[in-house]
């Protein structure tokens, strides 16, 4: 591809030999048939025939990206930039790769570089516009906007210390969160009512402040749900980014925590959201670095301040690994409530596909039920990524051929086949942390069995029972077989 103009096919630095061009054209046809593995093999053959074939490198990078092979995609994109430093295409695909890896700031820089090389590159323009919405807090169906009186949408840091805290309001509501009906009802009763109708709860002696932990597998909608709470209540909303809070120099982390909570107190009712809270509130044990122990102590102190003067401040943490959190954070009055957010079920995945594609030019022959079956065991984030990659695939095809067409089932199925579920690996990874197992060893010729406990305490086993049950279910050999069978049936048959 490597067009240099954002449309059509450009001439590479040197004209490739006919045999390389012929293979390259075959690869393009295979790519359009969604056979990404074959396309990669053919692009590789074209590169063997002509080592400076920038268009082949670019299209192979795109094929790798659609298969979630980001390291290989990055290497090819870098090669394109080496061959054509002023072309917009390679920075564009680097932006896409960065987005898929959740490096939003990096993605913005790549898209801007693409547009610097060619201000008229429409694909980079479109992606950059959507990305800026994401950076400001946009999610499917709603945005975070700078709250009235806020200093801006970026937290201001000077020498590792927070000087100004960004705070927002949200357009998202519970209608934009697919599934999780029981969880939404619990949140409505405990948080939404406390912000929107405080006098009702006060009449019954209910405290208005609350600390809640959303826990569960990655991509389950924890962040999305918190933003919906902000939209439902019209409350101000502070995102406590761990990378902004934690600083290498002693004392700065504690000062940053205090700055966030001080801002929340001044602007109540306010929601403070700490994503990946286990990275900040980690267990104080062993030879843990002294500065992180101090950070946890400061966090506890701030939460105690909320408990003593709770009105209008709601602290919500999200984590994929709740067992790594310090036990002191979980007691009543701090993060006393824990809400499990499981992976979406069939109906939820079906509705997620409908929701995430509502603004896409789709074929009339879409079968969302088939897509839901093909993504059995996928997370909500996986579904969102599949929809986004399907759109990218067809847009890239139009850019190469100049022909416009709707996004069809074959595009989605091709991405599902290439991507796979992010949760399969997660369930296997956390198994050792939460599930006890029996190990057998031979000592002096005698067989001995030792039960090796997971990392959960007896209290945590009760608290996180829904998660433990879900992990065991997803690792059960019968369920693993049924899940794979269902995916195969939906992908290759119906």
C-alpha positions in Angstrom: 0.0 0.0 0.0 2.4 2.8 1.2 0.7 5.2 -1.0 2.1 8.5 0.1 -1.2 10.0 -0.8 -3.6 8.0 1.2 -5.4 6.6 -1.8 -4.5 4.2 -4.6 -1.2 2.4 -4.9 2.0 4.4 -5.1 5.2 3.5 -6.9 7.8 2.2 -4.4 11.2 3.8 -4.2 12.3 1.5 -7.0 10.0 -0.4 -9.4 9.6 -4.0 -8.2 10.4 -6.8 -10.8 7.3 -8.3 -12.5 7.5 -11.6 -10.6 7.3 -9.7 -7.3 4.4 -7.5 -8.5 2.5 -10.6 -9.6 2.8 -12.2 -6.2 1.9 -9.0 -4.5 -1.3 -8.8 -6.6 -2.2 -12.4 -5.6 -1.7 -11.5 -2.0 -4.1 -8.6 -2.3 -6.8 -10.9 -3.7 -6.2 -13.4 -0.9 -6.4 -10.6 1.7 -9.8 -9.5 0.3 -11.0 -13.1 0.8 -10.1 -12.8 4.5 -7.3 -15.4 4.3 -4.8 -13.4 6.3 -2.3 -16.2 6.8 -2.1 -16.9 3.1 -1.8 -13.2 2.5 1.1 -12.9 4.9 2.9 -15.8 3.1 2.4 -14.3 -0.3 3.5 -10.8 0.8 6.6 -12.5 2.3 7.3 -14.1 -1.0 7.0 -10.8 -2.8 9.5 -9.3 -0.3 11.9 -12.2 -0.9 11.8 -11.3 -4.6 12.3 -7.6 -3.9 13.6 -6.6 -0.4 12.6 -2.9 -0.8 9.0 -3.6 -1.6 7.4 -1.0 0.7 3.8 -1.7 -0.3 4.3 -5.4 0.5 5.7 -4.6 3.9 2.8 -2.2 4.6 0.1 -4.7 3.7 1.8 -7.5 5.6 1.9 -5.2 8.6 -1.9 -4.6 8.2 -2.4 -8.4 8.0 -0.4 -8.9 11.1 -2.4 -6.2 13.0 -5.7 -7.8 12.1 -4.4 -11.0 13.5 -3.2 -9.2 16.7 0.4 -10.0 15.9 1.5 -6.5 16.9 5.2 -7.0 17.2 5.5 -8.3 13.7 3.2 -5.6 12.4 5.4 -3.0 14.1 8.5 -4.3 12.5 7.0 -4.1 9.0 5.6 -0.6 9.6 9.0 0.5 10.7 10.6 -0.9 7.6 8.1 1.1 5.5 9.1 4.3 7.3 12.7 3.4 6.6 12.0 3.0 2.9 9.5 5.9 2.6 10.1 8.3 5.5 7.6 10.9 4.1 4.7 8.6 3.4 1.6 8.7 5.7 0.6 5.1 5.6 3.2 3.5 7.9 2.6 6.1 10.7 -1.1 5.4 10.2 -0.8 1.7 10.8 1.5 2.3 13.8 -1.3 4.4 15.2 -3.8 1.6 14.7 -1.4 -0.8 16.4 -0.9 1.6 19.3 -4.7 1.9 19.7 -5.2 -1.9 19.9 -2.5 -2.0 22.6 -4.3 0.7 24.6 -1.5 3.3 24.0 -3.8 6.1 23.1 -1.2 8.9 23.5 1.2 7.0 21.3 -1.5 6.4 18.7 -2.3 10.2 18.6 1.3 11.0 17.9 1.5 8.5 15.1 -1.7 9.8 13.4 -0.5 13.3 13.7 2.8 12.3 12.1 0.8 10.6 9.3 -1.1 13.9 8.7 2.1 15.9 8.9 3.3 13.8 5.9 0.0 14.3 4.1 -2.7 16.6 5.6 -5.3 15.2 3.2 -5.0 11.5 4.4 -8.6 10.9 5.3 -8.2 7.6 7.1 -5.7 9.2 9.5 -8.1 12.2 10.0 -11.0 9.9 10.9 -9.0 7.8 13.3 -7.5 10.9 15.0 -10.9 12.4 15.5 -12.2 9.2 17.1 -9.0 8.8 19.2 -9.3 12.3 20.7 -12.8 11.4 21.9 -11.3 8.3 23.5 -8.5 10.3 25.2 -11.1 12.7 26.6 -13.0 9.7 28.0 -15.2 8.7 25.1 -16.6 5.2 25.1 -19.1 3.6 22.7 -22.3 5.7 23.3 -21.0 8.6 25.3 -18.2 11.0 26.2 -16.6 12.6 29.2 -16.6 16.4 29.0 -14.6 18.9 31.0 -16.9 19.8 34.0 -17.9 23.4 34.5 -15.2 25.3 36.2 -12.5 22.6 35.4 -9.1 23.7 34.4 -9.1 21.4 31.4 -9.2 17.8 30.3 -5.6 17.1 31.3 -4.1 16.8 34.7 -1.2 19.2 35.1 2.0 17.7 36.5 5.2 19.6 37.6 8.2 17.7 38.8 6.2 14.6 39.6 3.5 16.5 41.6 -0.1 17.1 40.5 -0.8 20.8 40.3 -4.3 20.7 38.7 -6.7 17.8 38.6 -8.8 17.2 35.5 -12.5 16.4 36.3 -15.4 15.7 34.0 -19.0 14.9 33.5 -20.3 12.1 31.4 -23.0 11.6 28.7 -23.0 7.9 29.2 -25.9 6.2 31.0 -26.9 2.6 32.0 -28.6 2.3 28.6 -25.2 2.3 27.0 -24.0 -0.6 29.2 -25.1 -3.8 27.6 -26.0 -6.6 30.1 -24.9 -6.5 33.8 -28.6 -5.9 34.9 -28.2 -7.2 38.5 -25.0 -5.1 38.9 -26.6 -2.0 37.6 -29.6 -2.4 40.0 -27.2 -2.8 42.9 -25.3 0.3 41.9 -28.4 2.3 41.4 -29.6 1.5 44.9 -26.2 2.1 46.6 -24.7 5.0 44.6 -27.1 6.6 42.2 -29.8 7.2 44.8 -27.2 8.6 47.3 -26.2 11.3 44.8 -29.6 12.0 43.1 -31.8 11.6 46.2 -29.7 12.0 49.3 -32.6 13.1 51.5 -34.4 9.8 50.8 -31.5 7.7 52.2 -30.8 10.1 55.0 -34.4 9.7 56.1 -33.6 6.0 56.7 -30.2 6.7 58.3 -28.1 5.5 55.3 -24.6 6.9 54.9 -24.1 8.7 51.6 -20.5 8.0 50.9 -19.4 4.6 49.7 -16.3 2.7 48.5 -16.8 0.0 45.9 -14.5 -2.4 44.1 -15.5 -3.6 40.6 -13.6 -6.8 40.0 -13.5 -9.4 37.3 -11.8 -10.5 34.1 -10.3 -7.8 31.8 -12.5 -6.1 29.3 -15.6 -6.7 31.3 -16.9 -3.1 31.3 -15.6 -1.8 34.6 -14.5 1.6 33.3 -17.6 1.8 31.1 -19.9 1.2 34.1 -18.2 3.8 36.2 -18.7 6.4 33.4 -22.3 5.4 33.2 -22.7 6.1 36.9 -21.3 9.6 36.3 -23.8 10.1 33.5 -26.8 8.8 35.5 -26.0 11.0 38.4 -24.7 14.1 36.6 -21.9 14.1 39.2 -18.4 15.3 38.6 -15.9 12.6 37.9 -12.2 12.3 38.6 -10.1 9.6 36.9 -7.2 8.7 39.2 -4.6 7.4 36.7 -2.0 5.3 38.5 0.8 6.5 36.2 0.0 10.1 37.3 -0.3 9.3 41.0 2.8 7.2 41.5 6.2 9.0 41.4 9.7 7.7 42.0 10.6 10.5 44.4 9.7 10.0 48.1 6.6 12.0 49.2 5.3 12.9 45.7 2.9 9.9 45.5 1.3 10.8 48.9 1.0 14.4 47.8 -0.7 13.4 44.6 -3.2 11.2 46.3 -4.1 14.1 48.7 -4.5 16.5 45.7 -7.0 14.2 44.1 -9.1 13.7 47.2 -8.9 17.4 48.1 -10.3 18.2 44.6 -13.1 15.7 45.2 -14.0 17.3 48.5 -14.3 20.7 47.0 -16.5 19.5 44.2 -18.9 17.1 45.9 -20.9 15.2 44.8 -18.0 13.7 43.1 -16.9 10.2 41.9 -13.2 9.3 42.3 -12.3 6.3 40.0 -9.1 4.4 40.5 -8.5 1.9 37.7 -6.0 -0.9 38.3 -6.2 -0.1 42.0 -4.2 -3.2 42.9 -1.2 -1.4 41.4 -1.5 1.4 44.0 -3.2 -0.4 46.9 -1.0 -3.4 46.8 -0.5 -5.6 49.9 2.0 -4.2 52.4 4.1 -7.3 53.0 7.6 -8.7 52.7 10.3 -6.5 51.3 7.9 -4.2 49.5 9.6 -0.9 48.7 9.1 1.7 51.4 7.7 4.4 49.1 4.9 2.1 48.0 4.1 1.2 51.6 3.8 4.9 52.3 1.5 5.3 49.3 -0.9 2.6 50.6 -0.8 4.2 54.1 -1.7 7.6 52.5 -4.5 6.0 50.5 -6.0 4.5 53.6 -5.8 7.9 55.4 -7.6 9.6 52.5 -10.3 6.9 52.6 -10.7 7.3 56.4 -11.3 11.0 55.7 -14.1 10.1 53.3 -15.6 7.8 55.9 -15.6 10.5 58.6 -17.1 13.1 56.2 -18.7 10.9 53.5 -21.4 13.1 52.0 -21.1 13.3 48.3 -17.8 11.5 47.7 -17.9 8.0 46.1 -14.6 6.1 45.6 -14.7 3.3 43.0 -11.8 1.0 42.3 -11.4 -1.5 39.5 -9.1 -4.5 39.3 -8.6 -7.8 37.5 -6.6 -9.1 40.5 -8.4 -8.2 43.8 -6.3 -10.7 45.8 -3.3 -8.3 45.3 -5.1 -5.5 47.2 -4.1 -4.7 50.8 -6.7 -6.3 53.2 -7.0 -3.0 55.0 -8.5 -1.4 51.9 -11.4 -3.9 51.9 -12.8 -3.3 55.4 -16.2 -1.6 55.8 -16.0 2.1 55.5 -13.3 1.9 52.8 -14.0 -0.4 49.9 -16.6 -2.4 51.8 -18.5 -3.5 48.8 -17.2 -5.8 46.0 -19.2 -6.3 42.7 -18.2 -9.0 40.3 -18.5 -8.2 36.6 -18.4 -11.4 34.6 -17.7 -12.0 30.9 -20.8 -11.3 28.8 -23.2 -14.1 28.0 -24.6 -15.0 24.6 -27.4 -12.4 24.6 -25.1 -9.7 25.9 -22.5 -10.4 23.2 -25.2 -10.4 20.5 -26.5 -7.0 21.8 -22.9 -5.7 22.0 -22.3 -6.4 18.3 -25.5 -4.6 17.5 -24.5 -1.6 19.6 -20.9 -1.3 18.4 -21.9 -1.5 14.8 -24.9 0.8 14.9 -23.1 3.6 13.0 -21.3 1.2 10.5 -22.4 0.6 6.9 -23.5 -3.0 7.3 -24.6 -5.6 4.8 -28.3 -6.6 4.9 -27.4 -10.1 5.7 -25.8 -9.7 9.2 -26.4 -12.5 11.7 -25.6 -11.2 15.1 -26.6 -14.4 16.8 -23.9 -16.3 14.8 -21.3 -13.7 15.8 -22.3 -14.1 19.5 -21.9 -17.9 19.2 -18.5 -17.5 17.4 -17.3 -15.3 20.3 -18.3 -17.7 23.1 -16.1 -16.7 26.1 -15.0 -13.4 24.6 -15.0 -10.2 26.7 -16.9 -7.0 25.9 -13.6 -5.4 24.9 -12.9 -8.3 22.5 -16.2 -7.7 20.8 -15.5 -3.9 20.5 -12.1 -4.7 19.0 -13.6 -7.1 16.5 -16.0 -4.5 15.3 -13.3 -1.9 15.0 -10.9 -4.2 13.1 -13.7 -5.3 10.7 -14.3 -1.6 9.9 -10.5 -1.0 9.4 -10.3 -4.1 7.1 -13.0 -2.8 4.7 -11.7 0.8 4.9 -8.2 -0.4 4.0 -9.6 -2.5 1.1 -11.5 0.6 -0.3 -8.3 2.6 0.1 -6.4 0.0 -2.0 -9.1 -0.7 -4.7 -11.1 2.5 -4.7 -14.3 0.4 -4.4 -16.8 1.0 -1.6 -18.8 -1.8 -0.1 -20.7 -2.5 3.2 -19.1 -4.5 6.0 -20.4 -8.1 5.9 -20.4 -11.2 7.9 -17.3 -12.6 6.2 -15.4 -9.6 7.4 -16.4 -10.1 11.0 -15.8 -13.9 10.9 -12.4 -13.3 9.4 -11.4 -11.1 12.4 -12.9 -13.5 14.9 -10.8 -16.4 13.5 -7.7 -14.3 13.6 -8.2 -12.6 17.0 -9.3 -15.2 19.5 -10.4 -14.5 23.1 -8.3 -12.5 25.5 -10.0 -14.3 28.4 -8.8 -17.8 27.6 -5.3 -16.9 28.6 -6.4 -14.8 31.6 -8.4 -17.7 33.2 -5.3 -20.0 32.9 -3.0 -17.3 34.2 -5.0 -16.6 37.4 -5.8 -20.2 38.1 -2.7 -20.6 40.3 -3.7 -17.5 42.3 -7.2 -18.5 43.3 -7.6 -22.3 43.1 -6.0 -24.8 45.4 -4.3 -27.9 43.9 -2.8 -31.1 45.1 0.8 -31.8 44.3 2.4 -35.3 44.5 6.0 -35.8 45.3 8.2 -38.8 46.1 10.1 -38.5 49.4 12.4 -41.4 50.5 10.5 -43.7 48.1 7.1 -42.8 49.4 4.4 -40.9 47.6 3.3 -37.7 49.4 0.4 -35.4 48.5 0.6 -31.8 49.5 -2.3 -29.3 49.0 -0.9 -26.1 47.6 -3.3 -23.2 48.5 -4.0 -20.3 46.2 -3.3 -16.7 47.3 -6.8 -16.1 48.7 -7.4 -16.0 52.4 -10.5 -17.7 53.8 -12.2 -14.4 54.0 -11.3 -13.6 50.4 -12.6 -17.0 49.2 -16.0 -16.0 50.6 -15.8 -12.4 49.3 -14.8 -13.4 45.8 -16.9 -16.6 45.5 -18.6 -15.5 42.2 -15.2 -15.0 40.6 -13.8 -18.3 41.9 -16.9 -20.2 40.6 -16.6 -18.5 37.2 -12.9 -19.3 36.8 -13.4 -23.0 37.8 -16.3 -23.2 35.3 -14.3 -21.7 32.5 -11.4 -24.1 33.2 -13.5 -27.2 33.4 -12.4 -29.6 30.6 -16.0 -30.2 29.5 -16.8 -26.5 29.3 -13.6 -25.8 27.5 -14.5 -28.4 24.9 -18.1 -27.1 24.5 -16.8 -23.6 24.1 -14.3 -24.5 21.4 -17.0 -26.6 19.6 -19.5 -23.8 19.7 -16.9 -21.4 18.3 -15.9 -23.8 15.5 -19.6 -24.5 14.6 -20.4 -20.8 14.4 -17.3 -19.8 12.4 -17.2 -22.6 9.9 -20.8 -23.9 9.7 -23.4 -21.4 10.9 
